[in-house]
């Protein structure tokens, strides 16, 4: 597992936590676009879109450059791949943890007695004897079977 700077990971996932920013990232991953052209896709001001692009750029997910009077943005697939690798590593850790729990539970099941009635005195009595009242699960009233 390679170590990724926590601040960098925080910036990635903060940037990706917003629906508009994810949409902007998808658009610029397919090809470089001007920020003003991107802004036409949203019902918000150009300034608001520029702020979203700035967050994505700060996280390293977008690269901006000036071309004349336009600001062009393109996605940085390498950075996105690093974020994806981090999620894959976290998933592997979680899967390993779940596998250990499964192994523990399987070992517990294998070591349990085969006849639970012989080792558990509470299970020697049937749960609903005819001479005992029982609690109805639906009405929560005591009834006699």
Buried (B, 14 or more C-beta within 10 A) or exposed (E): EEEBEEEBBEBBEEBBEBEBBBBBBEBBBEEEBBBEEBBEEBEEEEEEBBBBBBBBBEBBBBBBEEEEEEBBBBBBEEBBEBBEEBEEEEEEEEEEEEEEEEEEEEEEEEEEEEEEEEEEEEEEEEEEEEEEEEEEEEEEEEEEE
